[in-house]
């Protein structure tokens, strides 16, 4: 039985508030409860979710939960370390991307901050562990994501215009070209998707992206 299964088994008959109090909290709020509930369902046991309060961070919260439930400390720490290493590996890997290409060319008078604030509409991310899946499965998911995005967007993006095609980037500068209907058109090398950024001088970070939820 792995740690995910152990946590589900040992918490299924317990009230969330009682578990939280057993972890040392004197007051129970929704943020604590939400983090507790997310841990058994997360492939990384909640370590990928930013969590900070006066008592714990992500790993400290998980370790306290395991102690509260009476799990073997040595085995638990080994399991947590394995998950943490896998998370670090996934975060360091190339982040796969589906880029909605509109052939947009910036015209005179278009403010860069408006482009930067709508950049996330055309850069569609996959979960951080997506790269581990077989290529055929990843490609099928990319085609499905393109179809869903076309339906949700109506084929047109704010600021950027009508979607002409999608690029599924599976490696740096390497993409599979997908039609708006989700059909594979071919492959392309050397194409770097343009990106509008608005932020601090000397930084490539796009400040508006900080306000966009990153689904890991």
VENPE-V610937 format. One record per pair of residues at least 12 apart in sequence whose ideal C-beta (glycine too) atoms are under 8 Angstrom apart, sorted by the first residue. I is the first residue (numbers start at 0). J is the second residue. Records with the same first field share a line. If there is no record, write none. Layout:
I->J + J
//
This chain:
1->78
2->44 + 65 + 70 + 75 + 78 + 79 + 82
3->39 + 44
5->68 + 70
6->38 + 39 + 44 + 64 + 65 + 68
7->39
9->68 + 69 + 70
10->39 + 68
15->32 + 35 + 36
16->32
18->35 + 64 + 67 + 68
19->31 + 32 + 35
21->67
22->60 + 63 + 64 + 66 + 67
23->54 + 63
24->54
30->52
31->52
34->48 + 50 + 60
35->64
38->60 + 61 + 64
42->128
43->82 + 83 + 85 + 86 + 215
44->61 + 79 + 82
45->57 + 60 + 61
46->58 + 61 + 79 + 82 + 83 + 86
47->86 + 127 + 215
48->215
58->79 + 83
61->79
62->75 + 76 + 79
65->79
85->128
86->127
89->127 + 128 + 130 + 131
90->127
92->127 + 130
93->130 + 169 + 170 + 171
94->124 + 125 + 127
95->124 + 125 + 129 + 130 + 137 + 141 + 167 + 168 + 169
96->122 + 123 + 124 + 125 + 166 + 167 + 168 + 192
97->122 + 123 + 124 + 125 + 141 + 144 + 145 + 148 + 165 + 166 + 167 + 168 + 177
98->121 + 122 + 123 + 165 + 166 + 168 + 174 + 192
99->120 + 121 + 122 + 123 + 148 + 152 + 156 + 159 + 162 + 165
100->121 + 162 + 163 + 164 + 165 + 166 + 192
101->121 + 156 + 159 + 160 + 161 + 162 + 163
102->160 + 163
103->158 + 159 + 160 + 193
109->158
111->195 + 197
112->197
113->158
114->158 + 195 + 197
115->195 + 196 + 197 + 198 + 205 + 206 + 207
116->197 + 207
117->156 + 157 + 158 + 159
118->194 + 195 + 196 + 205 + 207 + 208
119->207 + 208 + 211
120->152 + 156 + 157 + 158 + 159
121->156 + 159
122->192 + 194
123->144 + 148
124->213 + 214
125->137 + 140 + 141 + 144
126->214 + 215
127->215
130->169
134->169
137->167 + 169
138->167 + 175 + 183
141->165 + 167 + 175 + 177
142->167 + 177 + 181 + 182 + 183
143->181
145->165 + 167 + 177 + 178 + 179 + 181
146->180 + 181
148->162 + 165
149->162 + 179 + 180 + 181
154->179
162->179
163->179
164->176 + 177 + 178 + 179 + 184
165->177 + 178 + 179
166->187 + 190 + 192
168->192
172->188 + 189 + 190 + 191
173->186 + 187 + 188
174->186 + 187 + 190
175->187
//
